[in-house]
Amino acid sequence: MAKSGKKKAAGGTGNSTIALNKKARHEYFIEDRYEAGVALEGWEVKSLRAGKINISEAYVTLKGGEAFLFGATISPLPTASTHIRPDPMRTRKLLLRREELSKLIGLTERKGYTLVPLALYWKRGRAKLEIGLAKGKKLHDKRADSKERDWQREKQRIFKTG
């Protein structure tokens, strides 16, 4: 008998996405994407495995040559350790390469870009954050996007019905 070529994911679920920031794609033009590691505490990892995170109001700032995630809420589990005081809104350090950091610092300071978290997911047992290099949308851009999305949906309905 032949062995199957693919191994199953370590989690067993097959879906490694923890949280998505759908609001970011509506509010910003995403120009480029970066993957960053997140420095977490033990209780935060347990909460992530339970899916208790919200990144819709979060943003990324660059200070002192380092990147930090602000505004992400990780709700502590009731079974968290009793000897620590979990802070759900704690600022978390993002782990990026030096050349990526220097490029991002230059773009955000000189060209007016913003860094927004797009998705949080598991990769080889580690939590990774997808960061988008973004420019803000104006109201007319948002309207045009929703109009285009509605037209694509209507076009699919027309093709489907024949």
N, C-alpha and C positions, 0 to 999 in steps of 0.2 A: 504494500500500500504506500502511496505517495503522501509525503507530509505537505501540509498546506504552507504556502509561501509566506503568509503574513502572520505575525504574532498579534495577539489581542492586546489592547491597552491595559496598563497596569491597574487602572481603576475599575475596569470591567464594564463601565457604562458605555464607552466608545465616544462619548461627548466630553471633550475636555474644557469647554467654555464655562467659566464661572459667572461672569457678568458682562453685559453689553451696554454701551452708552449710545442708544439710538438718537438721543437728543443732539449729540455732537454732530452727527451727519446732517441734521436738519439746520443747525445753527451756523455751521462752518463749511468752507470749501477745504477738503482735506488734500493737501499737496503731496505729502510724503509720510511714510509710516516707519516707526522704529520699534524695536522690541527691547524692553528693559526688564531686568529682574527687580524684585521688590524685597526689601529687607523687612521681614516680619518676625513677630514674637510667636511663641508656641500656641497661645490661645487664639491668635489671629488665624493661624493655619487651620486649626480645628473648625473655626467659624467659616472659613472659606470652603472647606470640604462640605459643610452643611449648606453652603450657598447664602450665607447671611451678610451680603455686601451690597452697597449701593455706590456706584461711581458716576451717577448722572449729574451730580452737582460738583464733582471733583475737577481739579485743574492741576497742572504741573508748573512749578516755578524753578528757576535756576538761580542759585545763590552760592557764592564762593566757589565756583567751579563744580558744583554738584547739583543734581536734580532731586526734587522732592515732590511728593504727591500730597496735595492739600485737599481737604473736603471729602475724602472717601470715608464712608461710614461702614465699619465692620462691627456688627452687633455681637457682643459676647454671648456665648452659650451659657445657659444656667448651670451647666456642669463644669464650668471653668474653675480653675484652681482657686482656693479660698485665700491663699497668701499673697495674691496680687490684686491690684485695682485696675481693671481693664479700662482703657480710654478709647472709646469707639472712634473719635475724631482725631486720633493721633496723626502727626505728620510722619510720613514714611519715606525713607530714602530710596531712590531708584538707582539701580546699578546699570550704568552705561559705560561704554568704552570711552577713553579719553578723546579720541578723534571725533566720535559722535557728539560728545559733550561740547567740544570747542566749536563744531559746526553749528549745533543748535544755539549756542550762546550768541554766535555771530548773527544768525538769522533772526532770532527773537529781538535782539537789541537794535540792529541796524535796519532791518526790513519790516519790522512790525508784525511778525508772525506770532501765533499763540500756540502753546502746547496743550493738547487736550487728550485725556485718556479715552480710548475707543473700546477696548475689550480687555478683560482679565481672563486668563486661561492657564491650564496646567500644561507644562512641557517637560517631559522626563522627570515628573515628580516635583517640579519646582513651579512656583507661581510666576507667570510672566505677564507684563502689562504692555499692551500695544498702544503706543503714543502716536498721535497724529500731529503733524506740523500743519497748522491751519490758519486760514484767513477768515475773518468774520463775514457773514452774508448780510446783505441789506434786505429790506422787506420785499422789494420787487424781485430779488433773486429767489427768495423763499416761495413767492407766488409762482414764479416761472417753473420752479422745480415741482411744485405740487400739480401744476397744470400739465407738465410733461408726464408725470407719474400717472395722472388720471387718463391721459390720452393713451399711454401704453396699455393700461388696464382695459380700456374700452376697445382698443385694437385687438387685444387677445380674445375678448368676448366675441367680436365680429368674426374673427378667423375660426373660432371654435364652433359657432353656430352655422357657419358656412355661407 
